């Protein structure tokens, strides 16, 4: 396995940076932030995070996308309220 040490960094990824998504699917929220599906839908219903459901006209189901910025904001607020 060939790794390039100069390409690796511990610097945080800035919102909107290349490789840093603006929107994620519900399943990715668990992998990236540790937030489960039911919890995410609850946060959406309470207006604590933002998301959008995309579906074709006449389709019964669609794809839900969550705003990464709104999740980060929610987590920051939770951290501040617990300190």
C-alpha positions in Angstrom: 0.0 0.0 0.0 1.5 3.3 -1.1 0.7 6.3 1.1 1.8 9.8 0.6 2.6 11.3 4.0 2.4 14.8 2.7 -1.2 14.3 1.6 -2.4 13.4 5.1 -3.4 16.0 7.7 -5.1 16.3 11.0 -6.5 19.8 10.2 -10.3 20.0 10.4 -12.3 20.0 7.2 -13.9 23.4 6.7 -17.6 23.5 5.7 -17.9 23.7 2.0 -14.4 22.4 1.3 -13.8 19.9 -1.5 -14.7 16.5 -0.1 -16.9 18.0 2.7 -20.5 17.4 1.7 -23.2 20.1 2.3 -25.9 17.4 2.5 -25.9 13.8 3.6 -28.5 11.0 3.7 -30.0 9.8 7.0 -27.8 6.7 7.0 -24.6 8.8 6.8 -25.6 10.8 9.9 -24.9 7.7 12.0 -21.5 7.1 10.4 -20.4 10.8 10.5 -22.0 12.1 13.7 -23.3 9.0 15.6 -27.0 10.1 15.1 -29.4 7.3 14.5 -32.3 7.4 12.0 -35.1 7.8 14.5 -33.2 10.5 16.4 -32.6 12.4 13.1 -36.3 12.3 12.2 -37.2 13.6 15.7 -34.7 16.5 15.3 -36.2 17.3 11.9 -39.7 17.3 13.4 -38.6 19.6 16.2 -36.9 21.9 13.7 -33.5 21.4 15.3 -31.9 20.3 12.1 -32.8 21.0 8.5 -33.4 18.6 5.7 -35.2 18.1 2.4 -37.0 15.1 0.8 -36.5 14.8 -3.0 -38.9 12.6 -5.0 -40.1 12.4 -8.5 -43.6 13.6 -9.3 -46.1 10.9 -8.5 -43.5 8.7 -6.7 -44.5 7.4 -3.2 -41.0 7.5 -1.8 -38.1 9.8 -2.1 -34.6 10.5 -0.7 -34.1 12.5 2.5 -31.1 14.7 2.7 -29.9 16.5 5.8 -28.0 19.8 6.0 -24.5 19.1 7.5 -24.3 22.7 8.7 -27.5 22.4 10.7 -26.3 19.1 12.3 -23.0 20.8 13.2 -24.9 23.8 14.6 -27.1 21.5 16.7 -24.2 19.6 18.1 -22.3 22.8 19.0 -25.4 24.1 20.8 -25.7 20.9 22.7 -22.0 21.1 23.7 -22.4 24.7 24.9 -25.6 23.9 26.9 -23.8 21.1 28.7 -20.7 23.1 29.7 
